[in-house]
Amino acid sequence: MRPVLCNTYDFGGAGTATTRIHRGLRRIGVDSRMLVQIQRGDEPGVTGPDGTLRRIYSMGRVVTDSLPLRLYGGANDDFSVNWLPDDFRRQLDALEPDVVHLNWVGEGFFSPTSLGTIHCPIVWRLPDMWAFTGGCHYADGCERYQDACGACPKLDSSTSRDLSRWTWWRKHRAWEDADITVVGPSNWIAERARESSLFGNRRVEVIPNALDTEVYKPRDSAVGRDLFDLPADARVVLFGAAAPDDPRKGADLLREALTELTDNGAGEDIVQVVFGTSAPEEPLGTGFETRYTGYLNDDQSLALLYAAADVMVVPSRYEGFGQTASEALACGTPVVAFDATGPSDIVDHRENGYLATPYDPSSLAEGIEWVLADEGRRDRLSEAARTKAVRSYAMETVAEQYRDLYADIC
């Protein structure tokens, strides 16, 4: 069996998740291939644009795909139209798939019309909500995707016949006769797919994202603290976001929680560490020392950073899964998150972390303090965290679930 996994990029959150599934499938003997619009790495079995001109053309598609958004005020990083013509089928057919495994395919990778011409079974893993909305990546409480979109809050639109309705209709026509099986990496996003007008009559399964538990594993915290120049005697609170000003990632909620800890005299030995971004011009002003690592390009460094932390905080308002939470658990680091969306599946309350009341900064602060307060309890949380990650997210385990699904639908 030959699945072809499709993702716009071979890097970033969705690209990393897709590459891990691809790598896991190959480890268990499945002839997996991966097709991307923009390629940076050299992972075996991954195909991207060949030649300088095609690479420039592919990068240009990302920019050009956003041009219709100018009718609604300009750039919107949380909306993809996918309106451009493409040669996706030519690239796909060259790989001779038995099953097409879609992942994140926004920003002009292919048009809905192309998907409608695929004649083999399709598995669609949902990194976010884009596949069943009129273009937004996350609906942020809007429920128009359950009907036909239109009057889109993301576009600040008040008319029903807007870009979101047009995009939804193009998807509806293309998806209608396609053989699509939907996979949600969390129960939350799987349920949103079942509620949607585009996928409500489809088979929907839940399979979590994968990770390499031999790379993401507990390590001597002193090694990571030395590498990142962190105080040996500090209590390290870790947070990761490529765009911490993105409201979806909840940096504002974390800032309020840490400020509350400061006001309550939680201790001067706490250091906040932020990865995925550089230091902003304006300090966060939480009262705690804050260190920034920048973007970490390799799994080994990231695993060492997780292992160096006492607690990982994932304050996101919306996550299709919550990859940083699973990575932290695998490294034996307890996780504090809100009891909502993807992290609800990952964190077991008071067993390997703490699930705070959505979206209450005081409850988040309580969870951080609870994890940090008792060293013996933190050791027990760490052991349970590692056990959960190996049992649920090991690369081969997740790959076997996909292999079984492919066999069932082919």
KOLBA-17195 format. One record per residue (C-alpha): residue in one letter; x, y, z. Coordinates in steps of 0.02 Angstrom, whole numbers, padded with zeros to 5 digits, always signed. Example, Ala and Ser with C-alpha at 12.3 -4.5 7.8 and 13.67 -1.06 7.14 Angstrom:
<pts>
A+00615-00225+00390S+00684-00053+00357
</pts>
This chain:
<pts>
M+00000+00000+00000R+00064+00173-00043P-00012+00322+00046V+00039+00497-00010L+00033+00623+00131C+00001+00802+00073N+00043+00959+00172T+00078+01136+00114Y+00247+01140+00203D+00370+01011+00269F+00405+01124+00419G+00304+01217+00551G+00178+01136+00666A+00071+01046+00536G+00223+01004+00430T+00312+00926+00579A+00157+00826+00627T+00138+00762+00449T+00322+00717+00434R+00312+00618+00596I+00167+00515+00529H+00260+00488+00365R+00417+00435+00459G+00319+00318+00572L+00233+00234+00424R+00400+00202+00341R+00468+00129+00503I+00330-00001+00507G+00357-00047+00325V+00225+00059+00237D+00284+00136+00072S+00235+00312+00123R+00269+00465+00014M+00244+00647+00057L+00201+00790-00061V+00226+00971-00010Q+00206+01141-00094I+00359+01216-00007Q+00506+01108+00048R+00652+01153+00160G+00711+00985+00226D+00780+00827+00149E+00672+00695+00232P+00674+00533+00129G+00516+00506+00029V+00465+00691+00028T+00433+00774-00141G+00427+00961-00166P+00444+01081-00313D+00594+01038-00420G+00702+01176-00491T+00723+01358-00444L+00580+01424-00550R+00453+01301-00478R+00510+01341-00301I+00487+01527-00334Y+00317+01492-00413S+00263+01388-00262M+00313+01523-00139G+00223+01651-00244R+00062+01550-00234V+00056+01578-00046V+00057+01767-00071T-00060+01766-00221D-00187+01656-00133S-00216+01794-00006L-00255+01930-00135P-00447+01913-00122L-00431+01958+00062R-00388+02136+00009L-00573+02158-00023Y-00596+02135+00164G-00460+02243+00236G-00300+02153+00187A-00195+02015+00264N-00275+01882+00371D-00159+01745+00431D-00308+01644+00490F-00397+01628+00322S-00353+01531+00163V-00451+01542+00000N-00364+01413-00113W-00434+01493-00270L-00287+01473-00389P-00280+01343-00529D-00149+01210-00498D-00062+01054-00562F-00090+00957-00402R-00161+00805-00491R-00008+00792-00603Q+00109+00793-00452L-00002+00671-00358D-00024+00548-00501A+00165+00540-00524L+00176+00463-00349E+00044+00330-00390P-00052+00334-00224D-00169+00199-00162V-00236+00322-00034V-00216+00512-00024H-00187+00572+00154L-00221+00759+00166N-00161+00863+00313W-00145+01054+00312V-00166+01108+00131G-00212+01292+00143E-00121+01442+00067G-00150+01390-00112F-00082+01212-00113F-00226+01157-00224S-00402+01212-00267P-00556+01118-00205T-00593+01071-00385S-00433+00968-00394L-00479+00869-00239G-00645+00825-00318T-00553+00736-00461I-00458+00615-00349H-00524+00440-00381C-00441+00343-00238P-00491+00350-00054I-00446+00507+00042V-00400+00520+00226W-00404+00698+00291R-00317+00733+00457L-00378+00898+00529P-00238+01006+00602D-00369+01144+00617M-00546+01183+00555W-00505+01247+00380A-00562+01090+00287F-00743+01115+00340T-00759+01305+00350G-00775+01441+00221G-00591+01482+00238C-00550+01520+00420H-00426+01408+00510Y-00519+01420+00675A-00699+01480+00691D-00669+01558+00864G-00846+01523+00923C-00933+01558+00757E-01049+01415+00706R-01088+01466+00527Y-00984+01319+00464Q-01129+01210+00521D-01233+01288+00381A-01148+01374+00233C-01040+01512+00309G-01065+01690+00248A-01067+01852+00350C-00896+01796+00410P-00830+01875+00572K-00651+01840+00517L-00681+01949+00364D-00781+02076+00462S-00917+02043+00336S-01102+02081+00361T-01166+02004+00199S-01206+01820+00176R-01137+01816-00002D-00958+01850+00042L-00790+01764+00012S-00823+01634+00148R-00989+01582+00068W-00904+01568-00103T-00761+01465-00031W-00884+01353+00064W-00985+01325-00096R-00831+01278-00197K-00784+01151-00062H-00962+01085-00055R-00967+01050-00242A-00795+00967-00241W-00814+00869-00078E-00989+00804-00118D-00940+00648-00215A-00762+00625-00147D-00722+00470-00045I-00663+00560+00113T-00632+00486+00285V-00599+00618+00416V-00473+00601+00558G-00472+00721+00704P-00314+00719+00810S-00424+00764+00959N-00602+00728+01011W-00639+00914+01009I-00599+00942+00825A-00678+00776+00776E-00840+00835+00855R-00829+01002+00763A-00811+00904+00600R-00965+00799+00641E-01063+00961+00670S-01009+01037+00504S-01112+01044+00346L-00965+00984+00240F-00912+00831+00343G-01066+00794+00447N-01111+00640+00345R-00932+00572+00338R-00845+00439+00439V-00744+00530+00574E-00608+00444+00674V-00493+00506+00812I-00305+00471+00798P-00183+00580+00896N-00027+00660+00825A+00134+00561+00836L+00306+00597+00904D+00472+00507+00921T+00475+00455+01104E+00658+00405+01087V+00702+00586+01051Y+00571+00665+01162K+00612+00580+01326P+00664+00626+01505R+00842+00689+01521D+00952+00765+01654S+00879+00939+01677A+01053+01007+01713V+01105+00974+01533G+00964+01080+01462R+00987+01217+01590D+01171+01228+01549L+01134+01231+01361F+01006+01372+01377D+01097+01462+01518L+00957+01440+01644P+00986+01452+01833A+01011+01280+01910D+00906+01323+02064A+00762+01411+01974R+00588+01343+01947V+00564+01354+01758V+00394+01389+01681L+00397+01352+01494F+00287+01423+01356G+00303+01403+01167A+00227+01500+01023A+00293+01558+00855A+00175+01707+00866P+00144+01744+01050D+00036+01894+01004D-00088+01773+00921P-00243+01776+01035R-00270+01591+00998K-00109+01546+01088G-00166+01634+01247A-00006+01726+01293D-00115+01863+01367L-00198+01737+01482L-00030+01668+01536R+00032+01845+01570E-00118+01876+01683A-00090+01711+01773L+00095+01745+01805T+00057+01922+01862E-00066+01849+01987L+00068+01729+02050T+00183+01877+02074D+00050+01973+02169N+00023+01821+02280G+00209+01810+02321A+00236+01646+02229G+00425+01662+02241E+00570+01752+02163D+00649+01590+02102I+00527+01570+01955V+00596+01600+01780Q+00482+01606+01629V+00558+01535+01469V+00479+01567+01299F+00531+01468+01144G+00481+01491+00963T+00507+01679+00960S+00632+01814+01004A+00616+01942+01142P+00487+02078+01105E+00526+02262+01115E+00408+02282+01262P+00436+02165+01411L+00291+02056+01466G+00289+02136+01638T+00239+01981+01737G+00358+02016+01879F+00461+01861+01841E+00622+01854+01744T+00586+01802+01563R+00708+01718+01445Y+00684+01692+01258T+00767+01552+01160G+00709+01602+00986Y+00651+01471+00862L+00726+01299+00892N+00761+01208+00729D+00797+01033+00793D+00704+00908+00900Q+00854+00870+01011S+00869+01050+01074L+00682+01064+01101A+00680+00900+01199L+00821+00962+01310L+00725+01122+01343Y+00567+01028+01391A+00667+00918+01509A+00747+01071+01588A+00577+01144+01635D+00476+01110+01792V+00309+01143+01706M+00249+01174+01528V+00102+01293+01510V-00012+01282+01357P-00138+01424+01381S-00214+01412+01206R-00394+01457+01175Y-00402+01337+01027E-00291+01190+00977G-00334+01054+00853F-00218+00943+00954G-00084+01030+01058Q+00084+00964+00999T+00190+01055+01129A+00086+00974+01266S+00119+00797+01204E+00304+00835+01176A+00322+00901+01353L+00236+00747+01427A+00355+00634+01331C+00501+00726+01412G+00425+00699+01584T+00370+00879+01606P+00196+00907+01681V+00079+01017+01579V-00044+01150+01635A-00178+01192+01506F-00359+01242+01495D-00487+01102+01498A-00541+01141+01321T-00507+01089+01141G-00359+00975+01101P-00262+00982+01266S-00411+00907+01358D-00365+00740+01276I-00180+00755+01317V-00178+00813+01498D-00254+00702+01632H-00305+00818+01773R-00193+00800+01927E-00115+00643+01852N+00012+00712+01729G-00031+00895+01741Y-00173+01013+01778L-00327+01065+01677A-00382+01241+01721T-00555+01314+01701P-00572+01390+01525Y-00516+01531+01507D-00485+01589+01684P-00310+01659+01719S-00336+01633+01906S-00369+01448+01878L-00217+01439+01764A-00112+01519+01901E-00180+01394+02026G-00128+01251+01913I+00049+01318+01890E+00068+01342+02077W-00002+01168+02113V+00127+01085+02000L+00272+01187+02068A+00227+01178+02252D+00274+00997+02292E+00432+00917+02223G+00377+00740+02264R+00210+00767+02178R+00299+00840+02028D+00404+00682+02015R+00246+00577+02014L+00168+00689+01882S+00327+00672+01778E+00323+00483+01782A+00139+00478+01734A+00172+00603+01594R+00303+00494+01514T+00194+00339+01529K+00048+00426+01442A+00157+00490+01299V+00237+00322+01261R+00070+00232+01268S-00028+00356+01162Y+00089+00455+01049A+00236+00344+01002M+00268+00361+00816E+00247+00177+00775T+00087+00163+00877V+00004+00306+00783A+00069+00242+00616E-00010+00073+00648Q-00179+00157+00676Y-00163+00244+00508R-00107+00085+00421D-00261-00004+00489L-00373+00139+00431Y-00298+00135+00255A-00326-00052+00245D-00506-00031+00301I-00553+00099+00170C-00454+00034+00020
</pts>
